[in-house]
């Protein structure tokens, strides 16, 4: 036990640069860090992270916030006053970003998802979509238990498939302004409407990242009495409000939910969205509320908090939470272990990572492809290529054709290792009848290997398929262009996405922002993001905003940096040191005092870390210089 307590060593902060591994790291569906050097095997996971818990409740302390790392995600902004003329010169290159797709096409894609999208006429219910993306909403095994995820399209006793698809087509074809009229007309004409139809339609809309339309359906459903609403319906509605609008709007809606339906599922859904926003104080407030309401502590809640503390690099709270799980007799799930493996790996604690894997296997939980991919990645980052190749061999199994589901991961990892022969060998297995996810994986692999013509050739072959290409397929090649700074090709591909009727989601916006910013077109990136946000009503990624804000800060452009800072707050991205650090960088580079900045942080309940404290101290010297000029 004493030896295992060495796991409590301070975080070394040796976070890896993602570089070429960003591609398959994103598929892990898990955030960030913590480190400990540990020896030994088959030990309780709580001991591996060694810590004594002090309380079942979570409390806010000033000192806690001082230990947080800078988050990595951010939002978009509006253009500043200096770029008004430049906005008008954009020639509306991407004026269609985020606008509704024509009636005869399908909106798809999604926040970090990879779903095989088909044309409307080809939609069939299936439990095995070829292209299932990992998104903030879908990547975790502990998915939110929302009513629209419980679709039973095989129940022919209650619903005919033709009615199900007919209803979905009606919803899909309606514009944002006509959706309620279309739904009212459906009911008025005497067509059937039941929970199964609503569930299937909402699930498909979510899969296609059509959150605004999904929200409109739930609003219409709640405003009428066509079916009896249960807690899961309200939970789904709350989740959509958070995703389309912000946490504040979702919290107001939560208070309006009938008390009889305001149960554990609703609070779990709200907690998950607090975690997705990275809002520590609100997440802990919701957790404490759940404890006050005597809801049982679940592995879902613990996993959500682990994700949050991992983002914050809060080693103490991670250890406390694991010990709380032990005290509550909650066994770690496969997803819990995956989070802990990621924590160990990102802090360069390979021995600790291996110990977590061994503890997982000792509990009878076999690491899945996603977990093995993560382990392999950290071996590569740690320079342990032989161990990585051993994991790859295990993933392949005896017959790769019979184990084809691992091909997407293998393509990416072999490309990261620079093994072009293995990439081509794995692709040969898929080439006779490739799935969209395999197309995307091999395009990404050739991009990592610097073989742009080969990646383009595969994309064109994929484009020949009769199915409507999912946005992820375009996005993969767009990411290749952005990484290699091929601005003209990237811009042309983005235009092709729009004209093809492909939905432009927040991940596409993010890559476009990077493409334009790297080309020195910051104002255009700002304008594109602003127009897309206005047209689609979706909330851009935190990283999109920060990418633009960083460049404005580098220029010392306080006006534009402040404008994006306000946009971040309006979008619900609050309580993060990263945006304050970036804003202060603008003042430092402009050599201008930031009067009242400490007070702003106090009001926003932000406590400066060491980097921000250093910036504030530097800005104090500008105040002295300004005062001295008065007497010159």
Backbone torsions as a table, in degrees:
resi	resn	phi	psi	omega
1	UNK	NA	-41.2	-178.4
2	UNK	-63.0	-40.4	179.6
3	UNK	-64.7	-36.8	-178.4
4	UNK	-71.3	-24.4	178.7
5	UNK	-65.9	-13.0	176.9
6	UNK	-63.3	-12.1	177.2
7	UNK	-62.6	-14.5	-177.3
8	UNK	-82.1	9.3	178.9
9	UNK	-56.2	148.8	179.7
10	UNK	-59.8	153.8	177.6
11	UNK	-65.0	130.6	-178.6
12	UNK	-80.4	-16.2	177.8
13	UNK	71.7	18.5	-177.9
14	UNK	-86.4	64.2	-179.2
15	UNK	-75.9	136.9	-176.0
16	UNK	-74.9	149.5	167.4
17	UNK	-80.8	129.1	-174.1
18	UNK	-70.8	-41.6	176.8
19	UNK	47.2	-127.1	-175.5
20	UNK	-71.4	-11.6	-177.4
21	UNK	-89.4	-0.9	-179.5
22	UNK	-56.2	-35.1	-173.7
23	UNK	-58.3	-54.1	-177.5
24	UNK	-91.1	-10.9	173.0
25	UNK	-65.3	-38.1	-178.4
26	UNK	-60.7	-25.9	-177.2
27	UNK	-78.5	-9.8	-179.5
28	UNK	-69.0	-24.0	178.4
29	UNK	68.6	19.8	-175.4
30	UNK	-131.4	143.8	174.9
31	UNK	-76.9	-130.1	-160.0
32	UNK	-120.3	-144.3	-109.5
33	UNK	-121.6	164.5	175.8
34	UNK	165.9	152.5	-177.8
35	UNK	-143.4	151.5	176.6
36	UNK	-161.9	139.9	174.5
37	UNK	-95.5	119.6	-175.5
38	UNK	-134.6	146.3	173.4
39	UNK	-122.8	160.2	-179.2
40	UNK	108.7	164.4	-177.9
41	UNK	-138.0	162.5	175.4
42	UNK	54.6	37.6	177.7
43	UNK	-97.5	153.4	176.1
44	UNK	-55.4	138.9	-175.5
45	UNK	-61.8	-28.2	179.0
46	UNK	-66.7	-32.5	-179.5
47	UNK	-74.6	-34.0	180.0
48	UNK	-58.0	-36.4	-179.7
49	UNK	-99.6	13.5	-176.5
50	UNK	4.8	112.5	178.4
51	UNK	-167.5	147.3	173.3
52	UNK	-100.1	135.2	-178.2
53	UNK	-90.2	144.2	-176.3
54	UNK	-104.3	-23.3	-175.7
55	UNK	-163.0	154.0	176.1
56	UNK	-79.8	-18.0	-179.2
57	UNK	-95.6	159.4	179.4
58	UNK	-109.0	136.6	-177.2
59	UNK	-124.3	152.1	179.2
60	UNK	-94.5	126.2	177.1
61	UNK	-131.9	144.9	178.5
62	UNK	-56.4	-40.4	-176.0
63	UNK	-65.7	-27.7	-179.3
64	UNK	-60.9	-47.6	-175.4
65	UNK	-65.9	-24.3	-177.2
66	UNK	-71.8	-16.3	-177.8
67	UNK	-95.5	-0.3	-175.6
68	UNK	-77.3	145.7	173.8
69	UNK	-84.9	169.1	-179.6
70	UNK	-76.2	124.6	177.2
71	UNK	-61.7	163.5	-174.3
72	UNK	-111.1	4.7	-174.1
73	UNK	-122.6	154.1	-175.8
74	UNK	-159.0	-175.0	-173.3
75	UNK	-120.6	177.1	-177.2
76	UNK	-94.3	-179.7	-177.8
77	UNK	-146.5	177.1	175.4
78	UNK	-95.2	161.3	178.7
79	UNK	-76.1	154.1	-176.8
80	UNK	-90.7	-179.4	-177.1
81	UNK	-67.3	-23.8	-178.7
82	UNK	-80.4	-10.6	-176.1
83	UNK	-112.6	12.0	-178.4
84	UNK	-59.5	-46.6	-179.0
85	UNK	-63.8	-38.3	-178.0
86	UNK	-67.6	-30.9	177.7
87	UNK	-62.8	-41.4	-177.2
88	UNK	-70.2	-14.9	-179.0
89	UNK	-93.9	8.9	-176.8
90	UNK	-74.1	-14.3	-177.9
91	UNK	59.5	24.1	177.1
92	UNK	51.9	41.6	-177.7
93	UNK	-57.9	-36.2	-179.1
94	UNK	-126.6	41.7	-178.4
95	UNK	-66.4	-16.7	-178.9
96	UNK	-92.2	2.2	-178.9
97	UNK	-58.2	125.4	174.0
98	UNK	79.9	-1.4	-179.5
99	UNK	-81.3	158.4	-177.4
100	UNK	-58.7	144.2	178.1
101	UNK	-82.1	149.5	178.3
102	UNK	-53.1	157.5	-173.4
103	UNK	-57.5	-33.3	-174.9
104	UNK	-90.1	13.0	177.8
105	UNK	-123.6	168.1	-174.7
106	UNK	-111.9	135.1	173.7
107	UNK	-88.2	132.2	178.6
108	UNK	-151.9	-159.9	-177.8
109	UNK	99.4	-140.8	169.3
110	UNK	140.7	162.3	179.9
111	UNK	-62.3	96.8	176.7
112	UNK	69.7	16.5	-179.7
113	UNK	-97.9	165.1	172.7
114	UNK	-137.3	90.4	-177.6
115	UNK	-113.5	135.6	177.3
116	UNK	-73.8	114.2	-177.5
117	UNK	-99.3	137.8	-179.6
118	UNK	-119.3	164.4	176.0
119	UNK	-68.2	162.3	-175.2
120	UNK	-55.8	-41.5	-176.4
121	UNK	-67.1	-17.5	-176.7
122	UNK	-100.1	-1.5	-176.1
123	UNK	-65.0	122.8	175.6
124	UNK	-136.2	144.3	178.8
125	UNK	-66.6	135.4	-178.7
126	UNK	-153.9	144.8	177.2
127	UNK	-92.7	-2.3	-176.1
128	UNK	-130.4	65.4	175.6
129	UNK	-63.3	138.7	-176.8
130	UNK	-66.0	-24.1	-169.5
131	UNK	-132.7	79.8	-176.7
132	UNK	-98.6	111.0	-173.5
133	UNK	-81.3	158.6	172.9
134	UNK	-98.5	111.1	-179.3
135	UNK	-124.1	170.0	174.6
136	UNK	-56.1	-24.8	-178.6
137	UNK	-91.2	-25.2	-169.4
138	UNK	-119.5	-11.1	-170.3
139	UNK	-74.0	-31.5	-175.5
140	UNK	-80.1	137.7	173.7
141	UNK	-61.4	-25.9	179.5
142	UNK	-88.9	61.4	-176.4
143	UNK	-65.4	153.1	174.4
144	UNK	-60.3	135.6	-178.4
145	UNK	-87.1	76.0	-177.7
146	UNK	-98.2	154.1	-175.8
147	UNK	-62.5	-30.0	-176.9
148	UNK	-81.4	3.8	175.1
149	UNK	-104.6	3.4	-176.8
150	UNK	-109.5	54.8	-176.1
151	UNK	-84.9	132.1	175.5
152	UNK	-120.8	85.9	-175.1
153	UNK	-83.1	0.3	179.4
154	UNK	-93.3	-7.2	-177.1
155	UNK	-78.4	80.3	-177.0
156	UNK	-73.4	-12.0	175.5
157	UNK	-66.2	-30.3	-174.1
158	UNK	-108.9	-15.5	-174.0
159	UNK	-155.8	131.6	174.1
160	UNK	-85.1	140.0	-177.7
161	UNK	-60.3	-34.6	-177.8
162	UNK	-64.8	-36.0	176.7
163	UNK	-68.4	-38.5	-179.5
164	UNK	-61.7	-49.3	-178.4
165	UNK	-70.1	-34.1	178.7
166	UNK	-63.1	-43.2	179.3
167	UNK	-65.2	-42.5	-179.7
168	UNK	-63.1	-40.2	179.0
169	UNK	-63.4	-38.7	179.1
170	UNK	-61.7	-45.6	179.8
171	UNK	-65.6	-42.7	-177.0
172	UNK	-66.1	-36.0	-176.6
173	UNK	-77.7	-23.7	-177.0
174	UNK	-71.5	145.3	174.8
175	UNK	-82.4	171.3	179.5
176	UNK	-60.2	-34.3	-177.7
177	UNK	-79.7	-24.4	-174.8
178	UNK	-105.6	1.4	-174.0
179	UNK	-60.7	-42.6	-179.7
180	UNK	-66.5	-39.2	178.2
181	UNK	-63.1	-42.3	-179.9
182	UNK	-63.9	-40.6	179.3
183	UNK	-68.4	-42.0	177.5
184	UNK	-61.5	-40.3	-179.8
185	UNK	-64.7	-39.9	178.7
186	UNK	-57.5	-46.6	-179.0
187	UNK	-70.1	-42.8	-177.4
188	UNK	-61.1	-32.7	-179.7
189	UNK	-79.4	2.6	176.4
190	UNK	82.2	15.8	178.3
191	UNK	-72.5	151.1	-179.7
192	UNK	-69.5	151.7	175.7
193	UNK	-150.1	117.9	177.9
194	UNK	-140.8	179.1	-175.3
195	UNK	-62.5	-35.3	-178.4
196	UNK	-64.3	-40.0	178.7
197	UNK	-66.3	-44.0	179.0
198	UNK	-63.5	-43.8	-178.1
199	UNK	-62.8	-45.5	-179.9
200	UNK	-62.9	-44.6	-177.7
201	UNK	-63.9	-45.1	179.4
202	UNK	-64.5	-38.7	179.0
203	UNK	-63.7	-40.8	179.2
204	UNK	-68.5	-38.6	178.3
205	UNK	-64.5	-42.1	177.2
206	UNK	-61.8	-42.5	-178.1
207	UNK	-61.3	-32.5	179.8
208	UNK	-92.1	8.7	179.3
209	UNK	62.5	27.5	178.7
210	UNK	-94.4	62.8	-173.6
211	UNK	-67.4	-35.7	-179.0
212	UNK	-63.6	-45.6	179.8
213	UNK	-67.1	-39.0	177.1
214	UNK	-60.7	-40.9	177.9
215	UNK	-63.9	-40.2	178.9
216	UNK	-63.1	-36.5	177.6
217	UNK	-65.3	-44.4	-180.0
218	UNK	-67.3	-35.6	176.8
219	UNK	-64.4	-42.8	177.6
220	UNK	-63.6	-41.8	-179.1
221	UNK	-62.5	-41.0	-178.5
222	UNK	-73.9	-29.4	-179.6
223	UNK	-76.1	-16.8	179.9
224	UNK	-116.4	175.1	-177.0
225	UNK	-120.2	41.6	-176.9
226	UNK	-75.5	-30.5	172.9
227	UNK	-137.1	155.3	178.9
228	UNK	-78.9	123.6	-177.7
229	UNK	-80.2	140.0	176.1
230	UNK	-118.9	178.9	-174.8
231	UNK	-58.1	-37.8	-178.6
232	UNK	-65.8	-30.8	176.7
233	UNK	-66.0	-45.0	178.2
234	UNK	-65.6	-36.2	179.1
235	UNK	-63.9	-42.5	177.9
236	UNK	-63.0	-41.9	179.1
237	UNK	-62.1	-45.3	179.3
238	UNK	-61.1	-42.6	180.0
239	UNK	-61.5	-41.7	179.7
240	UNK	-67.9	-37.4	177.4
241	UNK	-61.6	-44.2	179.3
242	UNK	-62.4	-41.0	-176.8
243	UNK	-73.8	-37.1	-178.3
244	UNK	-83.5	-38.4	-176.8
245	UNK	-108.4	-97.9	-179.3
246	UNK	-164.5	177.1	-178.2
247	UNK	-64.9	-36.8	-178.0
248	UNK	-61.2	-43.7	178.8
249	UNK	-65.7	-38.9	179.3
250	UNK	-65.4	-39.0	-179.8
251	UNK	-67.2	-38.6	176.8
252	UNK	-63.1	-39.3	178.4
253	UNK	-66.9	-39.4	179.5
254	UNK	-56.0	-40.1	-179.6
255	UNK	-67.8	-20.5	-179.6
256	UNK	-91.5	-9.4	179.8
257	UNK	-66.7	134.6	177.9
258	UNK	-52.4	139.0	-174.8
259	UNK	-57.7	-33.4	-179.2
260	UNK	-66.2	-21.4	-179.2
261	UNK	-110.0	6.0	-178.7
262	UNK	-95.5	69.4	-174.8
263	UNK	-106.7	-157.4	-174.0
264	UNK	-62.5	-40.1	-176.9
265	UNK	-63.1	-40.6	178.9
266	UNK	-61.7	-46.0	-178.5
267	UNK	-69.0	-35.5	176.9
268	UNK	-64.0	-39.6	178.5
269	UNK	-63.7	-43.6	179.7
270	UNK	-65.7	-39.8	178.0
271	UNK	-60.5	-44.8	-179.5
272	UNK	-61.0	-37.3	178.8
273	UNK	-71.9	-33.9	174.5
274	UNK	-61.2	-40.5	178.7
275	UNK	-66.7	-43.0	179.4
276	UNK	-60.3	-34.7	177.5
277	UNK	-80.0	-12.2	-177.5
278	UNK	72.7	25.4	-177.9
279	UNK	-90.6	93.9	-174.9
280	UNK	-61.6	-50.8	-174.5
281	UNK	-63.0	-42.1	-179.2
282	UNK	-69.2	-38.7	179.3
283	UNK	-63.1	-44.0	179.1
284	UNK	-69.5	-32.5	175.8
285	UNK	-63.7	-42.5	178.7
286	UNK	-66.9	-41.2	178.0
287	UNK	-59.1	-47.1	179.8
288	UNK	-63.7	-35.3	177.2
289	UNK	-64.3	-40.5	178.5
290	UNK	-64.3	-37.9	177.9
291	UNK	-68.3	-38.5	178.1
292	UNK	-64.3	-31.4	179.4
293	UNK	-84.9	4.9	177.1
294	UNK	63.8	29.1	172.7
295	UNK	-72.4	140.6	179.9
296	UNK	-67.1	145.6	177.1
297	UNK	-73.2	124.1	-176.4
298	UNK	-113.3	161.5	177.6
299	UNK	-66.0	-28.6	177.6
300	UNK	-62.0	-47.4	-179.4
301	UNK	-62.9	-44.3	-179.6
302	UNK	-64.0	-40.6	178.8
303	UNK	-64.6	-38.5	177.6
304	UNK	-63.0	-43.3	179.5
305	UNK	-67.2	-36.2	176.3
306	UNK	-61.4	-42.3	177.4
307	UNK	-59.4	-43.0	-178.6
308	UNK	-65.5	-46.8	-179.0
309	UNK	-69.4	-28.3	175.7
310	UNK	-66.1	-42.1	176.2
311	UNK	-60.8	-37.2	-177.6
312	UNK	-85.9	-3.7	-177.4
313	UNK	53.9	45.2	-178.4
314	UNK	-99.7	87.1	-175.8
315	UNK	-59.9	-41.2	-177.8
316	UNK	-61.9	-46.5	-177.5
317	UNK	-70.5	-30.8	175.1
318	UNK	-61.9	-47.6	179.8
319	UNK	-64.6	-41.0	178.3
320	UNK	-61.4	-42.0	-178.0
321	UNK	-66.9	-39.0	178.0
322	UNK	-64.2	-38.5	178.7
323	UNK	-70.8	-34.5	175.5
324	UNK	-62.0	-40.9	177.2
325	UNK	-60.9	-39.3	178.2
326	UNK	-64.8	-43.9	179.7
327	UNK	-64.6	-29.8	-179.5
328	UNK	-92.3	7.6	-179.5
329	UNK	58.6	37.2	176.4
330	UNK	-99.1	116.5	178.5
331	UNK	-80.6	140.4	176.6
332	UNK	-60.8	138.8	176.0
333	UNK	-86.9	174.5	176.4
334	UNK	-60.1	-35.7	178.9
335	UNK	-68.9	-38.0	176.5
336	UNK	-59.0	-47.2	179.3
337	UNK	-61.6	-37.6	-179.4
338	UNK	-63.7	-39.9	177.2
339	UNK	-61.8	-45.1	-177.4
340	UNK	-67.9	-35.4	175.2
341	UNK	-62.2	-41.7	179.7
342	UNK	-65.8	-39.1	178.3
343	UNK	-60.9	-48.6	-179.6
344	UNK	-65.1	-43.6	-177.7
345	UNK	-63.8	-42.8	-177.1
346	UNK	-69.5	-21.5	177.7
347	UNK	-95.7	12.7	176.2
348	UNK	65.4	27.1	177.0
349	UNK	-99.2	77.3	-175.9
350	UNK	-65.3	-40.5	178.5
351	UNK	-61.2	-43.1	178.3
352	UNK	-64.8	-38.7	177.9
353	UNK	-62.1	-44.7	179.5
354	UNK	-63.5	-35.0	179.6
355	UNK	-67.7	-38.0	177.3
356	UNK	-64.7	-41.1	178.3
357	UNK	-61.4	-43.1	179.3
358	UNK	-64.3	-40.4	177.6
359	UNK	-63.9	-37.3	178.0
360	UNK	-63.1	-47.3	-179.4
361	UNK	-67.2	-34.0	178.6
362	UNK	-64.4	-26.1	177.8
363	UNK	-86.1	4.6	178.4
364	UNK	82.2	15.6	179.2
365	UNK	-103.2	111.3	-179.2
366	UNK	-81.3	125.7	178.8
367	UNK	-58.0	130.7	179.2
368	UNK	-84.1	-177.7	-177.4
369	UNK	-59.7	-40.3	-178.7
370	UNK	-63.3	-42.4	179.7
371	UNK	-68.1	-43.8	179.2
372	UNK	-64.3	-35.9	176.2
373	UNK	-61.2	-41.2	178.9
374	UNK	-64.5	-44.8	179.2
375	UNK	-61.1	-43.8	179.9
376	UNK	-61.0	-42.8	179.9
377	UNK	-58.9	-44.1	-177.8
378	UNK	-71.7	-29.8	172.5
379	UNK	-62.6	-43.3	-179.9
380	UNK	-63.5	-45.2	-180.0
381	UNK	-63.9	-29.2	178.7
382	UNK	-86.3	3.2	179.6
383	UNK	78.6	12.6	-177.9
384	UNK	-99.1	68.6	-173.7
385	UNK	-67.4	-32.1	179.0
386	UNK	-64.6	-40.8	177.1
387	UNK	-67.1	-37.2	178.7
388	UNK	-63.1	-43.0	-179.5
389	UNK	-66.4	-31.2	176.9
390	UNK	-66.7	-40.1	177.6
391	UNK	-66.4	-40.6	178.6
392	UNK	-60.6	-41.3	178.7
393	UNK	-63.1	-39.8	177.8
394	UNK	-64.8	-39.2	179.6
395	UNK	-66.2	-39.6	-179.4
396	UNK	-65.2	-37.6	-177.2
397	UNK	72.9	-165.1	-177.2
398	UNK	-77.7	-32.8	-176.8
399	UNK	-137.0	108.4	-175.3
400	UNK	-65.6	-31.2	179.1
401	UNK	-64.1	-34.7	178.4
402	UNK	-83.1	-14.0	-179.2
403	UNK	-118.4	44.9	-170.2
404	UNK	-66.2	-22.2	-176.7
405	UNK	-61.3	-19.6	-178.7
406	UNK	-88.6	-4.1	-173.0
407	UNK	-60.8	-39.7	-178.5
408	UNK	-61.0	-42.8	178.6
409	UNK	-67.7	-41.1	-178.9
410	UNK	-62.8	-41.7	-179.9
411	UNK	-58.2	-43.7	-178.0
412	UNK	-69.8	-42.3	-176.5
413	UNK	-70.3	-43.8	178.5
414	UNK	-61.7	-36.3	177.2
415	UNK	-65.0	-39.7	178.2
416	UNK	-64.4	-29.3	176.9
417	UNK	-84.3	-5.0	-179.4
418	UNK	76.9	18.1	-176.6
419	UNK	-92.9	83.9	-176.6
420	UNK	-66.6	-33.8	179.5
421	UNK	-63.1	-40.2	179.3
422	UNK	-71.0	-34.8	176.2
423	UNK	-60.6	-46.3	-179.2
424	UNK	-68.2	-33.4	178.4
425	UNK	-66.1	-44.2	179.7
426	UNK	-68.8	-41.0	-179.6
427	UNK	-63.8	-31.4	179.0
428	UNK	-62.4	-32.8	178.0
429	UNK	-65.6	-34.4	-175.4
430	UNK	-92.2	-17.8	-165.0
431	UNK	-63.4	-29.3	-177.1
432	UNK	-68.1	-34.9	-179.9
433	UNK	-148.4	67.4	-173.5
434	UNK	-71.0	145.9	173.5
435	UNK	-91.8	162.9	-178.6
436	UNK	-59.6	-39.1	-178.2
437	UNK	-66.2	-32.1	178.3
438	UNK	-74.2	-37.1	172.8
439	UNK	-56.5	-50.0	-177.6
440	UNK	-61.8	-40.9	-177.8
441	UNK	-65.1	-41.4	-178.2
442	UNK	-74.7	-31.6	173.9
443	UNK	-62.5	-44.3	178.6
444	UNK	-63.8	-40.6	-179.5
445	UNK	-62.6	-47.7	178.6
446	UNK	-64.1	-33.4	175.9
447	UNK	-62.7	-42.8	178.2
448	UNK	-65.0	-31.9	-180.0
449	UNK	-83.3	-1.7	178.6
450	UNK	79.4	13.5	-179.3
451	UNK	-98.5	75.1	-176.1
452	UNK	-64.5	-45.1	179.8
453	UNK	-58.0	-40.4	178.8
454	UNK	-64.8	-40.3	178.1
455	UNK	-63.2	-42.2	179.3
456	UNK	-65.8	-38.8	179.8
457	UNK	-63.7	-40.6	178.8
458	UNK	-68.3	-37.6	177.7
459	UNK	-61.8	-43.9	-179.5
460	UNK	-65.6	-35.8	176.3
461	UNK	-64.4	-41.7	178.6
462	UNK	-64.5	-37.5	-177.9
463	UNK	-66.4	-16.7	179.3
464	UNK	-77.2	-12.5	179.7
465	UNK	-66.2	148.8	-177.2
466	UNK	-71.4	-16.3	-178.0
467	UNK	-78.3	151.7	175.1
468	UNK	-68.9	125.9	-177.2
469	UNK	-68.6	134.0	174.1
470	UNK	-68.7	152.9	-176.6
471	UNK	-60.8	-27.9	-179.3
472	UNK	-60.6	-33.7	-179.3
473	UNK	-66.4	-43.2	174.7
474	UNK	-64.6	-42.3	-175.5
475	UNK	-60.9	-37.8	-179.7
476	UNK	-60.0	-47.3	178.6
477	UNK	-69.4	-34.9	177.7
478	UNK	-62.7	-38.5	177.2
479	UNK	-64.8	-37.3	177.1
480	UNK	-61.4	-46.1	178.9
481	UNK	-63.2	-42.0	-178.9
482	UNK	-65.0	-40.4	-178.9
483	UNK	-66.0	-36.0	-179.5
484	UNK	-93.4	7.5	177.7
485	UNK	56.7	40.9	176.4
486	UNK	-93.1	77.7	-169.7
487	UNK	-61.6	-49.4	-176.2
488	UNK	-62.7	-44.5	178.5
489	UNK	-64.3	-39.3	178.8
490	UNK	-64.3	-42.2	-180.0
491	UNK	-65.1	-41.3	178.8
492	UNK	-64.8	-38.7	179.5
493	UNK	-66.9	-38.3	178.6
494	UNK	-62.7	-41.0	177.1
495	UNK	-63.4	-37.9	178.7
496	UNK	-64.8	-36.9	176.2
497	UNK	-59.1	-46.3	-177.1
498	UNK	-64.3	-47.7	-176.7
499	UNK	-68.7	-25.5	-179.8
500	UNK	-76.8	-10.7	-177.9
501	UNK	88.2	11.2	179.8
502	UNK	-77.2	138.9	-180.0
503	UNK	-70.4	135.4	177.4
504	UNK	-97.7	107.9	-176.6
505	UNK	-98.5	-177.9	-174.3
506	UNK	-66.3	-25.9	178.3
507	UNK	-72.9	-35.2	175.6
508	UNK	-66.4	-43.5	177.0
509	UNK	-55.2	-43.2	-176.3
510	UNK	-62.0	-42.2	179.4
511	UNK	-68.6	-38.9	177.6
512	UNK	-62.4	-40.4	177.5
513	UNK	-60.0	-46.9	179.2
514	UNK	-61.5	-42.1	-178.9
515	UNK	-59.3	-46.9	-177.8
516	UNK	-74.2	-39.4	-179.9
517	UNK	-64.1	-43.4	179.4
518	UNK	-65.2	-24.3	177.7
519	UNK	-86.9	2.2	179.7
520	UNK	83.7	7.6	-179.0
521	UNK	-97.2	62.5	-174.4
522	UNK	-65.8	-43.9	-178.6
523	UNK	-62.7	-37.3	178.7
524	UNK	-69.0	-38.7	176.6
525	UNK	-60.9	-43.5	178.6
526	UNK	-60.4	-46.6	-177.6
527	UNK	-66.0	-42.1	179.4
528	UNK	-60.8	-45.2	-178.8
529	UNK	-65.7	-39.9	179.6
530	UNK	-64.1	-45.3	179.9
531	UNK	-65.3	-42.1	179.0
532	UNK	-61.7	-41.7	179.8
533	UNK	-64.1	-41.4	-180.0
534	UNK	-66.1	-41.9	-175.3
535	UNK	-74.2	-37.9	-172.8
536	UNK	-96.5	-21.5	-176.3
537	UNK	66.7	9.6	175.5
538	UNK	-87.4	154.9	-178.6
539	UNK	-90.7	119.2	179.2
540	UNK	-64.2	165.8	178.5
541	UNK	-69.6	149.7	176.8
542	UNK	-56.6	-40.9	-177.5
543	UNK	-62.3	-33.2	179.7
544	UNK	-61.9	-47.1	179.1
545	UNK	-64.3	-45.3	-176.2
546	UNK	-65.4	-34.8	178.0
547	UNK	-58.5	-45.1	179.0
548	UNK	-71.7	-43.0	-177.9
549	UNK	-62.9	-37.9	177.7
550	UNK	-59.8	-42.4	-178.5
551	UNK	-69.9	-38.6	174.5
552	UNK	-62.5	-40.4	179.7
553	UNK	-64.5	-39.5	177.4
554	UNK	-59.5	-32.9	179.3
555	UNK	-80.2	-13.5	-173.3
556	UNK	76.5	25.4	-178.5
557	UNK	-86.9	86.2	-174.9
558	UNK	-64.6	-41.8	-176.1
559	UNK	-57.2	-51.9	-179.0
560	UNK	-69.1	-37.4	178.4
561	UNK	-62.2	-42.4	178.0
562	UNK	-64.6	-36.7	-178.6
563	UNK	-65.2	-43.8	177.7
564	UNK	-68.2	-37.0	177.4
565	UNK	-56.9	-43.6	178.8
566	UNK	-67.7	-36.1	177.6
567	UNK	-63.9	-37.8	176.7
568	UNK	-59.7	-45.3	-179.7
569	UNK	-65.9	-41.3	-179.9
570	UNK	-64.8	-31.2	179.8
571	UNK	-81.8	-2.9	177.6
572	UNK	95.8	5.1	177.8
573	UNK	-90.0	83.7	-178.0
574	UNK	-120.2	167.8	174.8
575	UNK	73.4	24.2	-179.9
576	UNK	-118.2	130.0	179.1
577	UNK	-64.5	-28.7	-173.5
578	UNK	-56.2	-46.4	-176.0
579	UNK	-69.8	-31.2	176.8
580	UNK	-70.9	-39.3	178.0
581	UNK	-62.1	-42.8	-179.7
582	UNK	-67.3	-41.2	178.9
583	UNK	-63.8	-42.8	177.7
584	UNK	-63.1	-32.0	177.9
585	UNK	-62.0	-34.9	177.8
586	UNK	-63.6	-42.6	178.6
587	UNK	-66.2	-40.8	-180.0
588	UNK	-63.4	-46.0	-178.6
589	UNK	-69.6	-26.1	176.3
590	UNK	-85.3	-6.6	-177.8
591	UNK	53.2	47.1	-178.3
592	UNK	-123.6	133.2	178.0
593	UNK	-61.6	142.7	176.4
594	UNK	-104.4	81.2	-176.1
595	UNK	-65.2	132.7	176.5
596	UNK	74.7	14.2	-175.8
597	UNK	-69.3	-38.5	178.1
598	UNK	-61.2	-40.3	179.5
599	UNK	-64.9	-38.3	177.3
600	UNK	-60.4	-41.3	-179.3
601	UNK	-68.0	-36.8	178.6
602	UNK	-64.0	-44.7	178.8
603	UNK	-61.0	-38.6	-179.2
604	UNK	-84.2	3.2	179.1
605	UNK	59.2	41.8	176.6
606	UNK	-109.8	129.4	-179.1
607	UNK	-109.8	123.8	-171.8
608	UNK	-63.8	134.4	171.1
609	UNK	-85.0	-174.2	-174.6
610	UNK	-64.0	-37.0	-178.6
611	UNK	-66.3	-43.8	180.0
612	UNK	-68.6	-38.8	178.5
613	UNK	-60.7	-38.8	178.7
614	UNK	-66.6	-38.4	178.1
615	UNK	-65.1	-44.2	179.9
616	UNK	-61.5	-39.9	179.0
617	UNK	-64.4	-38.1	179.0
618	UNK	-67.2	-37.0	179.8
619	UNK	-67.8	-25.3	177.2
620	UNK	-62.4	-34.7	179.6
621	UNK	-66.6	-30.3	177.6
622	UNK	-68.5	-34.0	178.0
623	UNK	-62.8	-42.0	-179.1
624	UNK	-65.3	-41.1	179.3
625	UNK	-64.6	-38.9	178.9
626	UNK	-64.3	-41.1	179.8
627	UNK	-66.8	-36.6	-176.8
628	UNK	-68.0	-28.0	-178.9
629	UNK	-69.2	-19.3	179.7
630	UNK	-62.3	-33.8	-175.8
631	UNK	-96.4	2.6	179.9
632	UNK	-77.1	NA	NA
